[in-house]
Amino acid sequence: MSKNIKHIKTYILTFALVLLTFSANAQEVRVIDNKGTIQTVNNNTVTTSTTAPTLPVENDVWFDTTNNQIKIYDTVDGWKLITSTLATQNIYTADGTLTSNRILNGNTNNLVFNNINYLQLLSTLGTQISSTGGTMQISSGTSSQISAGTTMQLSAPNNIMLQSPTEFNNTLLDINDSAGTSGQILTSTGTGVEWANNQQNTVTKTSNSSTSTPATFSFPVGYTPIENDFFIYELTSGEHSTIYIYNDGAWEQIAPTKASRIFYPPSIAIDASTTGSGRTINLYTQYTAQFNSPAIGSTSAPATIPTYNADELYYYVTDYDTSILTINSIDDNGLMTYSVDNVPTNDNTIINVVFVVK
């Protein structure tokens, strides 16, 4: 009997040793249940603290009290967020940090931010706002400011329109990246604008000159004529003043100032085949009828000759045959009233007419 008890004690001791024997892999423990089956039991830890546990193993759990988050440990990725203990904690109630790239695909839906008190986009590399269709609008109820640390470029396939008064508070560069110099103006190059000297044309005049040759006149010291400058020679009494224009590096005469206002209309024939009084002829319409419909012109000439308006002219008859006609008056529009006193041999007579530009 004592021998059997001795065997039973040996068996119990062996079973206890086997029961306590295990193979640890992380915190997994292999044990033998009461049926003699080997089972794996996990013995992970749950830590509550503001800092991550040291020497964590697979599937350890950490309750991060700094931001009320629950995380589980993965030997590959480290601590991974499970959830937040705050039921209402999300993008609208808590700050956070992206752990990788994120893309929001609207899938043809709209995204609207309404009643935002202050909207700020901060980027360390670049910010892009674009639209492939429709209109992109950035507006403010008070003032808007767009700034760049180095260079800003505005481009469009058509026009960029500034629809309000525009103020430039700093340097304005032309197509050559030049700010120009004081007093210069922007001029068109056809494909852009560039700074150029402000060449204002001048009109110079000399009185009682004895010669009308520009080359003999000494211009004021420091004056150099530029394209389209004018020079007036007011000659001695009884002679016409002469106007010159500076063209292609030389002075060219335009015309005397008085003579340029006077011109002769086409010849006007008066029908004097019968006598009578109170007859009229419009000198202005006689002039425009022939100027507007010339019989022939040179190859490249316009179809009509430029004319003045009726109220831009003074009308004169410098000579006529007083034995045939009596001219009573000419009104301000060129309407002449006359009488035919005698019939000439060829039934008509000629009058000499002069127009003067007012």
Buried (B, 14 or more C-beta within 10 A) or exposed (E): EEEEEEEEEEEEEEEEEEEEEBEEEBBBBEBBEEEEEEEEEEEBEEBEEEEBBEEBBBBBBBBBEEBEBBBBBEEEEEBEEEEBEEEEBEEEEEEEEEEEEEEEEEEEEEEEEEEEEEEEEEEEEEEEEEEEEEEEEEEEEEEEEEEEEEEEEEEEEEEEEEEEEEEEEEEEEBEEEEEBEEEBEEEEEEEEBBBBEEEEEEEBEBEEBEEBEBEEBEEEEEEEBEEEBBBBBBBEEEEBBBBBBBEEEEBEEEEBBEEEBEEEBEEBEBEBEEEEEEBEBBBBEBBBEBBEEEEEEEEEEEEEBEBBEBEEBBBEBEEBBEEBBEBEEBBEBBBBBBBBBEBBEEEEBEBEBBBEEE
